[in-house]
């Protein structure tokens, strides 16, 4: 089925499949970051299965839209989406974090088809995205650039340097999506480094801001459509999400930021996602 024919109900089914992959992959690896992967599922589903102009059979197609996973520890989600869209066999997902696998703990552009940026250190994806967006302008290309950031990642100063630059250069082909689940590895954002009022900060830096429920596919798709109409400034979509979304004992549980489920926990999670 082509992405133009997918219904929102189809996308909800895809989202559940991606969640199951995340649980299975991280449990098999015995490591990884399930919490922040699960919180971003609907965002990535909307992008890869409806919004992005891309050709999985031709990963380096020059006019493809670019997706940058700045919160790179959510690699299991990206790999699941790449496999389900056809960049690689689904069976390869079970090699996550194995020696000689193409699916390392953080994405590696040099070995994994569909990965646009080798990343891992937080705060760098938006700067990379600006470069890609500027290249499109200079080369008279129409592709758009989408960068997914974590809210805890917004503690990094480089994010705000990039935010200033994107507004300065009026990058209206650039969209930043902030997965605002309010938790980072050391606890609640408000206790580690208070980000609020986050939407006002992005507005103050010159961005057009849209807030959505980050698990509501209709709202997410409407936000991407609205962003395409914005001229003369970049767009930030603040997606309010729940860390560990979809698995009851992982939701809002900071323990699963960077801890894989045990075999028993994985079995319980997969039953909830059946």
Buried (B, 14 or more C-beta within 10 A) or exposed (E): EEBEEBEBEBBEEBBBBBBBBBBBBBBBBEEBBBBBBBBBBBBBBBBBBBBBEBEBEEBEEEEBBBBBBBBBBBBBBBBBBBBBBEBBEBEBBBBBBEEEBBBBBBBBEEEBBBBBBBBBEBBBBBBBBBEBBBEBBEEEEEBBBBBBBBBBBBBBEBBBBBBEBBBEBBBBBBBBBBBBBBBBBEEEBEEBEEBEEBBEBBEEBBBBBBBBEBBBBEBBBBBBEBBEEBEEBBBBBBBBBBBBBBBEEBBBBBEBBBBBBEEEBBEBBBEBBE
